[in-house]
Amino acid sequence: MTRRPLILALLDGKGAVFLGVLASLAVLVPVSNLLLPEASPLHVPTYAVSLLGKYLSYALLALALDLVWGYCGILSLGHGAFFALGGYAMGMYLMRQIGPRGVYGHPVLPDFMVFLNWQELPWYWHGFDMFPFAALMVLAVPGLLAFVFGWFAFRSRVTGVYLSIITQAMTFALMLAFFRNDMGLGGNNGLTDFKDILGFPVQAQATRVALFVATVTALALGYLVARYMVTSTYGKVLVAIRDAESRARFLGYRVEHYKLVAFTVSAMMAGVAGALYVPQVGIINPSEFSPANSIEAVVWVAVGGRGTLVGAALGAVVVNTAKSWLTGALPELWLFALGALFIIVTLYLPKGIVGTLAEWRDKRRATVSAKPAEVAAGAAE
Amino acid sequence: MTNAALTNTVLYLDGVSVTFDGFRALNKLSLAIAPGEMRAIIGPNGAGKTTMMDIITGKTRPDEGEVFFGGMIDLTMLDEAEIATLGIGRKFQKPTVFESHTVADNIRLALAGERSPFSALFGARNRIPEERIDAVLSTVRLTEHRERLAADLSHGQKQWLEIGMLLAQDPKLLLVDEPVAGMTDAETAETAHLLKAIAREHSVIVVEHDMAFVRELGCKVTVLHEGSVLAEGSIDAVSANERVIEVYLGR
């Protein structure tokens, strides 16, 4: 193989467009929000900046899911759990930043602990007052759960629908656990009422813009990591496992190790997505673990196009934009619309938006390149 | 069998039995393959041919009996990936290739070498010389299909690609399950030619129903019946064996 510079090897056409769009968003949205007057038609209001930031954190979750589902055939119906765990790690940091400014004014304990008559901070809350520790936990907690879960599941060769069911059970069990007040994580109210992040007020316009830029950057980095993985031989083995798992095994590949790496990396990406989501929406509660959330993420990926990375991110933004609009206009219809969308995509657009576009392009190229041959054949007659 | 005889085999099965839900798939099966030997295994459906392959490649564990590779490695203690790395390649009955990959990439993934995820992400697995791929492709005569998707190949071409993948693994022993099922006569002849060429440097076990094909291979034949060896010898000898005719050929 001729060796190309890494960055060129990573960027195909749609990847370049994708990163170009992200780079423009990272520049134009802050400029428009902070510098243009509010009356200007090009002004992006601050609420929209956060809304878009939320969509892009969903896009990172979709990207993570596509890495395991699109490339390795692991249909996780529990990826929302990794997202929520990353979100809780960030939420715990934000709670500790409140310090004595809570409603009850306790110097250390968050309000909900005071309310429950807790006397001291549970052991697992220690360290979350430091951002680097919290950031580490954003990666480590989802990563560790995925590693342990994957270790047992993949070693026991649980695949297909059975694996999907146990991932679903995992997120459901976590949801029930996090609903309990005894967990010390705010019970069904979750964690909210955040004040500062890294010393800046969470609600301030500039902070919101900075969080948006951080989300765009994380999405771009997540894309590059995933893209590197799938373009390396590792990615080829993942696809090989998806297509013919036993063939890969009889060729001497340790299928369970390959799956474990992808699953763990994917869970860590989902954790980062959750951590960026929480300060932008201002709350994290156990409903983020709800199985429906994980299934919704699967629909995003299916709509955008499995195994395309860019498509997954696009699907997340498109479906969530539709959701925001529809839940505003006709709230009772949303779930039906989501179900219909999934059925339509499965039946008529199995490759999703990006996959179908790529197919059309290939077909057009094939006809274009076939034409000169036809002409030559015609001339010969 | 004495130790000296054992060490002189590439594969040695002794008294292997396995039962699934009360059905005895293998019944005290014993078999020895010499280094460089080609062996054809025939037998009616349910004779235990595929189960035998499953045992050798680590997919199924025997209830009792010994399975040794190269005279000293106990295969019953190892899993599929370990056995493949030791040098046993297996071709499935239904051609099984990586359909979304090109022909060249199928061979690339099969080529012997480091197989860890780390190596595939950052290491030597990404630097496979193209010449190694070309060499295998010319052996199985797929050079001109190099950049096609495996999914687009014909049935016969997929069979050859899978044999090519086996060769790329550089195994000491190849297990080939019904390589000519569904092939045209021309393809069958070419496959026989290919397997004979491979057998010059490797030990090969071929499981096959097609008697004409087995005759073409011109090697020693083992007849399985109800999980054990019914007869062994040249194709003419076993075809003449009365019990073989009774259980298999006569039907």
Interface residues (C-beta under 8 A of the other chain):
Chain A: M1 M229 S232 T233 Y234 K236 V237 V239 A240 R242 D243 A244 S246 R247 A248 R249 F250 L251 G252 Y253 R254 V255 H257 Y258 V261
Chain B: T57 K59 E80 A81 A84 T85 G89 R90 F92 T96 V97 F98 E99 S100 H101 D105 R108 L109 A110 R115 S116 P117 A120 L121 F122 R125 N126 R127 I128 E130 M165 Q169
